[in-house]
């Protein structure tokens, strides 16, 4: 029977140490937290949403937020929110352009009152407001980025396991 030699570089203890460190990185307990990439995505996404949002006063865009959550099985999600009910009215439209498809009339008064450019205007009814799909425009600009982030996290963990860095 012949002789044989098995060499492992790095040794099995080193591989085990690298796997443990990679797990710490993946779960966010390590020094380089992959959660940072999702935080960056949330901040970039919020900037894109604010850029696409209507800007008459800027208050609507200023009220936008993002929320980062991580489930028990390490699923990460980024959820963007904006002030309600204004956000629903903006994205869905109102009056004939909205879900009811009817003109807007006053409930108790004889006329609706608006102030436009410092001038007061009275109207018995208005058509409403067309939808402003700022959310879809922002989503189109962000599309594909979460997959890039997931790929970067995976590559950094694989590199860490392979090199220990």
N, C-alpha and C positions, 0 to 999 in steps of 0.2 A: 504494500500500500504506500502511495506517495505522500509527501509532506505538502502542506498548504498553509498559507498565512493570510489572515484577514486583517486589513488595516482600514480603519475608519478615520477620516479627517473631516470635520472635527470628531472627537470621540463622542460616545453616546451621552455622557454627562453634559457635554457642551451643547449637543443638540437639544437635550431636555431643557437646559437652562434657556436656550434661545426660544424654544416653544413657549415656555412659561412667560418670558418677557413679551413675546408676540401676543399672547393672550391678554396680558396686562394692557398692552397698547390697544388692542381691539375693544376691550371693555371700558377703556377710558381711565384706567387706574395708573397707566404708565406715564412716563415723562412727556412723550409726544402723543398727545391725545388726538385720535382721528376725529373726535367730536369737534375739534377746532375747525376742520374743513367744512362741517355742516353749519357751524356758527358763521363762518365766512360766507357760505352760500346764502344763509338767511339774511345777512346784512346786504349782500349784493342784490338779492331778490327784492328786498325792501326798497333799496335805492331805485331799482328798475320800476317797481310798482308806483313809487312816488313820482317818478319821471313821467309815467304814462297817465297818471290820475289827473282829473280836472284841477285847474289851479286858480280859480277865481279869487279865493282868499288864502288858499294854502292850508286852511284848517283841516280839511278832509285828509289830505296827504300826511299832515303832521300826526293825525290820529291813527295812522296805520301801524301795525306791529307784526312781529313774527314770533312764533312760539316753537321751541324745539322740545320734542319729547322722545324719550327712549323707553321702549317696552322691556319687559323682563327677559325677553329672548334677544335683546340687543338690536331690535329694529329701531331705526331712527327716522323720525318724520319731522318735517318743517311745515308749519301751518301759518298762512298769512291771514290777518284779519284787518278789517277796516270799520269805521264807525257805521252803526246801524241806527235807523232804517235808511239813512241816506245812501249807503252803499248798494242796497237792494234797489232803490229807485234809480240810481245811476246806471247800474248794470242791466236792469230789466226794463227800464223805461217807465213812463207813467201815462195815464190817459189812454188815448187811442193807440199809443205805441207800447203800452204796458200790458199786463196780464188781463185787465178787464176789457180792454178794447173800446172803452167809452170815454167821451169827453169828461172833463172835470168841471163840476158845477158846485156852487156854494151850498152848504148844508142848511144854514140858518139865515144868512144874509141874502140880500138881493143881488150882490155882485162880489166878485173876488177882487182883492186889492193887491197890487204889486208896485214896488218901487224899483224903477229901472233907470240907471244913470241919473239919479236925483229927481226924476219925474214920477209922480204918482199916476198909476194907470188902473182903471176899473174895467172889469170884464164880466159879462154874464156867464161865460164859460171859456175854457181854453182846451186846446187839443192835447196838451201834455208835452212830455219831453222824450225825445228819441233815446234809445239805449246808448250808453257810452261804454263800449266793451274794453275798457282799459285793462281789465283783468286778463282777458284773452290775449291782448297785445303783449302784456308783460310775460305771460306764460310762454308765448311763442319765442320771446327773446331768451327765456331761461331754459327752454327745452333741451334735453340731452345733458345738461350740466350735472344732475344727480348721478347719472351713470358714470360720468368722468370722475366724479369724486369717489364713488365706490371702487372704481378701477384703480385709482391712485392709492387708496387705503390698502387694497389687496396687494398691489405691487410693493408698497413699503413694508408690509408684513412679510411677504415672501423674501424680499431683499434682506430683511432683518434675520430671518431664519437662516438664510444662506450665508450671510457674512457676519452676523452678530453686531452690526452697526445700527 
